[in-house]
Amino acid sequence: MSVSINHQTYYMIAEACAIAGTNRNTLLRWIREGRFPDVKTRDRNGWRLFGAADVERLRCEVNKLEQIEKA
């Protein structure tokens, strides 16, 4: 379920992972390991909100991994 704040769309972690083609647990591990930067925007419950740029950066990271696996 996307959220709109100041005319900008943000995605919850499950949506961002679905769009990028990865798993939620994988993303959380990447954040813990420092492989993917944690987002700065959070909702009032403290849950991560991913902007379009964050989702695109995640998609690039997933594509980079897929290309390495194919080689």
N, C-alpha and C positions, 0 to 999 in steps of 0.2 A: 504494500500500500504506500504509494508515494505521498509526500507531504509538500505543500507549497508554502514557502516563507518568502515574503517580499518579492513575489512574482518569480521566484526561483524554485525549481523542483528538486527535491531531495528524495533519496531512496533509502529504505531500511536495508539492513545488511543482507537479508534473504533475497530481496529483489535485486540488489546490486550484484550478488553472486550469480543469480539466475541469468541476468543480462550478460555478464562477463563470461559465463560458462565454467564456473568453479564452484567448489563446495564451501559452505560457511566455515566449517572447521579448518579447512585449508587456509582461508583468508585470515582467520584469527591466529593461526600458527605463524603465518607470514608476518603479521603485525608484531607478534611477540618476538620473533627472531630479528626484526628490523628490516626484513626484506621488502616490506610494503609499508609506507608511512601511515600512521594512524590519522584518521580524519579529525579535524578540529571542531566540527559542528556536531552537536548532540541535542537531543530533544530534552524535554524537562525531566524525563526519567533517566537521563544519562545514556540513552541508546545512541549508537552511531548513526549519523545521517550522511549519506554519500551524495555529493553533487554530481552533475554530468561529467565534470573533469575528473573526479575521483573514479567514477565508473569506467571512463575511457582509459585511465591509467591502469586500472585493474585488468581491463580487457587486453591491453598491450602486454602486461606481465604474463597473463595466461597464454596468449599467442606465442610469446617468446619461449615459454616452457614447452608448448606443443611442438614448435619447430625443432627444439633441441631433441625431443623424444623421437621425432621422425628421422633425424639424421643418424 
